[in-house]
Structures are given as C-alpha cells and as structure tokens.
Amino acid sequence: MNTSKGANLNRIFLARLAGTAVFDPNGDQVGKIRDAVANLRSNNQPPRILGFIVEVPPRKRIFVPITRVTSIDNGHVIITGLLNMRRFEPRTNEITVLSEMLDRTVTLIETNEKVVVEDIAMELSKTSDWFIERVHVMKRGSGFRRRGASSTVTWAEISGIAINETNQGVSNLLSTLANLRAADLASVLHDLTVKRRVEVARALDDERLADVLEEMDEASRVELLAELEGERAADVLEEMDPDDAADLLREVGQERAQTLLALMEPEDAADVKRLMHYEDYSAGGMMTTEPIVLTADSTVAEALSRVRLSEVAPGLASQVFVCRQPTETPTGRLMGVVHIQRLLREPPATLLGGILDSDIAPLSTEATLNEVSSYLASYNLLAVPIVDANERLLGVVTVDDVLDHLLPENWRHEESVRRESENR
C-alpha cells in the first residue's frame, strides 16, 4: 500500500485521515473516511486494524476491509473491488477507533499519570497487517496553562483501553463454541439467559447466525430476531435459505415483516415474498428456491463443480435439475433430473441432455405435506421438483424440509433436554 509522502511510510495518524475522499480505481469518488475499525486483543497487545468506515451517499456508513485499500496518498484513499453496501455494525471486541478513543483519558503505565488521547497511529507490520502501535497523548496543563505537554507513546505504555468483562466473556464462550454444528450451537443458545444469548448472537457473523436461526424453534428465533437492529436482522435474513426466511417472517408479524423485507436486497426479498404467499405446510411453503439448475448443453464437469460447492446443502447436492433458460427460479420448462451417482459415472465432457432422468413427475405448489413425504419415500429421493402450471421449475422440497414439518414443534427443545441428560 502506498502512503502519504513526507511521513513515515509505514505509519499513518488516523485522526488526520478523517474526512479524506475515497476513490475507486477509475478515479470516481465513492465516499469519505469517517473512522477506522480495530480488533482489541488480550494482554494489552496492539489492536489490529480491520478496515475503514466509509460514508457513501446518502449518508450511509459501510465497512471497507483494509485489504481493499491500495493507496493512501496526497489526501485521498484508493480502494479496489466491489463494495459491500450493508450498513456497518461493530462486532464483539471491535472498536471504532476515532469515535471511541479520541479525547479518552488513559493512564501512562510508568508514571500512573492521566493523559488524553489526541491521535492514534497505525503502523504496517512485517506480516503486512496494520496495528495501532503509537498513541499521541496530551498531559493535563498546570496553573493557567490549558494544555499540557504532548508526546507520542507506544500502545504498550498506556492502559485504560481494554476488552471489558462482558466482551471477554462472550469472546471466551464463542471460542469454546466455534467448532459446534449449527444445530448444537442453537441448542446451547437455548439454555443461555436471554441477555447472554443476544450478546452471542450479535457477535456471530451473518452467515453463522443465519445457520443457527434455521435450527432454532419458532419462539426462540422470533425472540432473538426481535433483539437485532433492523439492518442487521435484514442482513441475516438474506443469508438464510429463502424458505426458512419466509417461515421466520410469517412468525414476526406483518408490520415487522414488511419493514425487514424493505431493508433486504431486492433480489433476496423477492424470493422470500414469493414463498410467503404459500401455505406453510404446502409444497410451495416448504420449498427452497435455490436448487442447482443447469441447461441440457451443460457438461457433467460443470454439474460436478456446482455440486461440490461447500455452501450447497447435501439434499440439494444430490440432484441437478435441467431446465430451459432462464436457470434462475422460476426457470424455463423443467426437462428432467440428473442424479449425483449418474454424474460420477459419466465422462466430464458428457452433456446433461443425454443422461436425463425424465421419468420423475414434479409436484405442484398445492401438494400437501403427506403427498410430498409419500413421493420422496416412494422414489427414494432426497428432493422433489415443484413446478407451476407451465412446467416451470419454482423450487424443490428436500427431505430435511419435510422432516422439519413432520416433527413436533418442540422437537428441538426435547432434543436439547435429551442431550443434557446424557451428558450428566
């Protein structure tokens, strides 16, 4: 990264950076720097700079990772890559450097003297990470002097900016739960106090929290969603499977649902709105709108590359649905299905149109839970296609969707109690 001329090339004082214009690689201004975000670390280690808060029109503050910053030079900042336009929200153990540190009273460890923070400098490490290594402080004036002497000290020389006990407790809990499956983490959250449950939820990233909400019972996830700010709640809903998001929004009340839908990205909101029109226990209400869809002239190699993506659920990875274009639901007419086992037996260059299973009859959105479950059992399938009157693929219902609706409403709580009993 290039930095401003006439200064230590590896050191930037952040207060002087506030208000600096931010440009994309084409030279177009995208916003202005308003703050920096840092990650507090234990044992008074220098915080690591994660990125900048950039204000973009109309007065919306977003997060830009430090890895996207290619140059800081002559009073402007240049960034690269696509911007994530979600509104910035701090996570656990993160601080907004300027708003939380400037003018703050801290203590010089050596003399126990109280000083005021006037500026903070980030420095580039040998690993190409940026850390807050220096703090410019001002001593209190004496007599008629309103300002005392100022100096620049290292981060290690001051105290008073540390991880608080609440954040430390949440951080420790998260590190303990980091490797749990979403269903197990949902079970753990169920047993926490409401306050701690909300603290943990706010500390999880959007994708992880979405996975956890999908595994919680109705009452718990509605309660948890109510504690999240509107923008954050909308971001989490976007990460959920559309059918799960639709189920959750049906439970929060019409007014709250409409508010959250308005905050979601239009494309994500459209899928969820479409699903909300169907009855909960119908095929339309249970289906997901994100199956793997390809055309007849796609190859086995293309299909396998889609199937092996880590974000594709096992039920959806078991079958590839071949349709006429467009391949986004609602698609063109459904032509047939190719099963994963058939894909594994064919040469990579084989066209899907030549290995179709066209004997699978799709169901309509009005099909009942009993009809869908009977269909899956009869044909030993993990997913069934759902089409409209024109044979266009609207979505698929997977085995796990059916199980969620067949099991009693409180089955997750009962499973949590059973596990707790076994662990004693």
Summary of the structure (lengths in Angstrom):
residues: 424
radius of gyration: 26.8
end to end distance: 54.6
largest distance: 92.7
contacts: 1274
relative contact order: 0.07
helix: 38%
strand: 28%
